[in-house]
Amino acid sequence: MNKYKVYITTSNIKLAGTDANVYITLIGRINESGKIGLEKSLTNKNKFEQGKTDVFEFEAPDVGTLKKIRIGHDNKGMGAGWHLKEVVVESMRDGRRWFCECNRWLDKTEGDGKIERELVAIGKKSLCLFVIC
């Protein structure tokens, strides 16, 4: 098992936020985490709001070097569509971080109609999060 910290940034565009139930799957060289519900943000009481970054911590099987993530939602609630900017995954075991850029809608009616996306993970030795470097 490994502990992960995940930073999820919702885009800062009109109606980008969602109240749908969001989940993530970590896919690595040696394992997959399985679908993990992102229920309690460490940073925001109302999660996945426009222009905000939510941080989640959870334990999951060690996936090794992260190759990609699968992220999506259940399309429940009013205005379930979500515009996801990016995801950063950090392994708490060794401090490695991976950046996954999205900049797309996860919405049945906007864009291509997909509510789940697979995003390629790019490893970073040092990552400046949420500040101009």
Disulfide bonds with the S-S distance in Angstrom:
Cys128-Cys133 2.23
